[in-house]
Every structure is written in structure tokens, then in C-alpha cells.
């Protein structure tokens, strides 16, 4: 199943990368899915404080 999701490069420290790997394994997720969930939580918190972010899509 192929998706046309936008892609970008993420540069993080080795320590943060290792910790991300640990949390992803603990939650039985890929690192990509772990990052996606963390971003969704961050945006939910942001919108709770500042209101909904309007997007083009």
C-alpha cells in the first residue's frame, strides 16, 4: 500500500534517537509512527491553548 505523504529529513541527536527507539519499541510502534503520535499530541495541546489551526487541506 503506497501513500503520497509528504517526506522530510529529521536531524536529531544520537541520544534523542536512542530514546525514541526505546519508546517506539516499548509501544510496539515504528519510530516513524512514534514521531507521528508525538506530533499529533503536541498539536492537540497547542490547539487547546491557542485555538484550532486552519489548514489548506
MOFEN-V206682 format. One record per residue. N is the residue number from 1. PHI is phi in degrees with one decimal (* if undefined). Layout:
# MOFEN-V206682
((N PHI) (N PHI))
This chain:
# MOFEN-V206682
((1 *) (2 -102.7) (3 -119.1) (4 -105.2) (5 -74.0) (6 -61.8) (7 -121.0) (8 -153.8) (9 -90.2) (10 -115.6) (11 -107.3) (12 -135.7) (13 -67.7) (14 -59.2) (15 -61.9) (16 -63.9) (17 -62.3) (18 -63.8) (19 -68.1) (20 -61.3) (21 -59.3) (22 -63.9) (23 -67.2) (24 -63.9) (25 -62.7) (26 -59.6) (27 -91.2) (28 55.3) (29 -128.8) (30 -75.7) (31 -62.4) (32 -60.1) (33 -66.5) (34 -62.4) (35 -65.2) (36 -59.1) (37 -66.0) (38 -62.7) (39 -65.2) (40 -59.7) (41 -64.2) (42 -61.0) (43 -66.3) (44 -58.9) (45 -63.1) (46 -60.2) (47 -67.2) (48 -62.1) (49 -84.1) (50 -118.1) (51 95.7) (52 -63.4) (53 -87.8) (54 -83.4) (55 -121.9) (56 -76.2) (57 -100.2))
